[in-house]
């Protein structure tokens, strides 16, 4: 979404969530985005997001949800990155949908 060379469909979905007021993020998503930010424009966009987007806390219930997802995934032979487990656990805990193009979240949806 941050890059002009990015997928226009993804950009449109994110822009729609932002425009409707449904967008939010958690500290781990912020970290992933900052870790990949290139240049002043992307950094400015992230600073703007930090001012306007609600932040979902990563509390003990999020960790418990992530642990549960990890157990379920492994029992189905599915391995996903730990960061994705925490992000999915956060979304689950706070009752929000994920907007993602990452296939690991599709795998997690199958084991819920």
ZIGIWO-V204914 format. One record per residue. N is the residue number from 0. PSI is psi in degrees with one decimal (none if undefined). D_LAST is the distance of its C-alpha to the last C-alpha in Angstrom with 2 decimals. Layout:
n->{N;N}
psi->{PSI;PSI}
d_last->{D_LAST;D_LAST}
//
This chain:
n->{0;1;2;3;4;5;6;7;8;9;10;11;12;13;14;15;16;17;18;19;20;21;22;23;24;25;26;27;28;29;30;31;32;33;34;35;36;37;38;39;40;41;42;43;44;45;46;47;48;49;50;51;52;53;54;55;56;57;58;59;60;61;62;63;64;65;66;67;68;69;70;71;72;73;74;75;76;77;78;79;80;81;82;83;84;85;86;87;88;89;90;91;92;93;94;95;96;97;98;99;100;101;102;103;104;105;106;107;108;109;110;111}
psi->{-32.6;-23.1;141.2;-24.8;1.1;168.5;121.0;-32.3;-40.4;-45.0;-43.6;-41.5;-42.8;-43.9;-38.0;-42.1;-39.8;-46.4;-33.8;-8.4;11.4;-8.6;142.9;173.8;170.9;165.5;-33.8;-37.4;-42.4;-46.5;-45.4;-42.2;-43.5;-36.1;-29.8;-2.4;131.9;122.5;169.8;-39.1;-50.5;-38.6;-39.8;-40.0;-44.1;-37.1;-40.8;-46.1;-42.2;-29.0;-30.6;-21.9;134.4;143.1;125.2;123.5;149.4;95.9;-173.0;-34.6;-34.6;-46.2;-43.2;-40.8;-41.6;-41.0;-44.0;-44.4;-40.4;-44.7;-46.0;-43.5;-48.3;-36.9;-18.7;8.1;21.5;131.0;125.9;159.9;145.9;-39.5;-39.4;-34.8;-42.1;-42.4;-45.7;-39.8;-36.6;-44.9;-43.2;-46.4;-39.9;1.3;38.3;153.6;150.0;136.6;107.3;156.2;13.4;117.9;-18.8;-32.7;-29.9;-40.1;-42.5;-35.5;-31.6;-20.9;1.6;none}
d_last->{27.28;29.94;31.94;34.33;33.36;29.67;27.91;29.41;26.35;24.25;27.20;27.46;23.86;24.29;27.75;26.60;24.08;26.93;29.46;27.48;26.86;23.07;22.78;21.99;21.10;20.54;22.93;20.91;20.90;24.57;25.27;23.78;25.82;28.93;28.68;28.86;31.34;34.53;37.67;38.85;37.32;33.70;34.50;36.05;33.03;30.82;33.46;33.41;29.63;30.11;32.65;30.80;27.02;25.47;23.87;20.68;21.34;19.40;19.97;19.04;16.08;14.72;15.47;13.84;10.51;11.11;12.17;9.15;7.02;10.14;10.40;7.19;8.20;11.71;11.33;10.38;13.28;11.73;13.67;13.53;16.09;15.96;16.89;13.85;11.65;14.00;14.13;10.42;10.69;13.83;12.65;10.03;12.93;15.45;13.75;14.68;13.64;14.03;16.99;16.87;18.36;16.58;14.86;12.82;10.65;10.36;9.23;6.43;5.46;5.78;3.80;0.00}
//
